[in-house]
Amino acid sequence: EVAEAAAIAAWKHAAGDGLKGRAVPLKLEERTLTVAVADVIWQKQLHSMRGQLLFRINSLLGQPIVSTIEFVIDPALATARDKKCQ
């Protein structure tokens, strides 16, 4: 879907390089963007920034395509990141 691809691209730009590999957008469903994070610490941190991230994403998109962001824990992200650091 075009809206999903646009929302994922906007997330990557809004989140910046600092979150690359730590927060990975998965899908857009019913205006909810689901983002995988490595652990509960990242989940809590990004949850507190959700309003700012929503504003940035929708500003980049030029319209309110994303109404909320859901952060789900995916331990595979932490494992993949650890392997890259070795």
N, C-alpha and C positions, 0 to 999 in steps of 0.2 A: 504494500500500500504506500502511496506517495506521502501521506501525512506521517506515517510511521517513520519512513526514511528521513523525512525532513526533521522530525522531532529528535531522532537519534543523532543526526548531524548537528543539530542545534545544541543538544546536550554536550557533545564532544567539544564544541567551541565554547560554550558557556562555562563548562567545568574546567577547561584548560589542561595544560600538560601536567600540572601537579596531581591531578586525579587519574591520569591515564594509567590503566592497569589496576587501579584500586576501586574504581567505580565504573562498571561497564553497563551501558544501556542495553536492555534485552528486547523490549517490545513496548508498543503503544496500543492500549486496548481501552475503549470507552473513555478516552481522554486522560487515562492514567498511564504515565510513563513508569515502567518497572526498570529499576537499576540494581544490578548485583553488586554487592560490596563484600569485602573479604571477611569482616568480623563485626561484632556488635559495637565496637568502638567507632568504626567508620560509620556504621548505621546511625548511631546517636549523633555523631558530629554532623553528618550530612542532613539528618532530619532537622537539626537546628538551623541549617542554612537553606532549607527547602523553599522558603518564600523568596529569597534572593535568586535562587536558581530558577524558579518558575518565572520570575520577572524577566531574567536574562533570556531564557529559552523563548518565551512568547514574544519578547521584543525582537529577537533575531528572526523569528518566524513571521512577524508582522501581523499576527492575529493570535487569539487565545486558543491554540490547538490543545495544549496540555493544561489540565485543570488541577492535577495533583501528581506527585512523584512518590512512588512506593520503593523503599529500599529493602531488598531481600538479601539475606546472608548466603554467600556461596563460598565455602571454604576452599574450593578449587582455585579461586583467585589468589588466595594467600599462598597456596602451594606453588602455583605457577610463578608468582613473583619471587618466592624464595629460591626456586630453581634458577631463575635468571641471575640472581645475585651470587650464585656459587661460581 
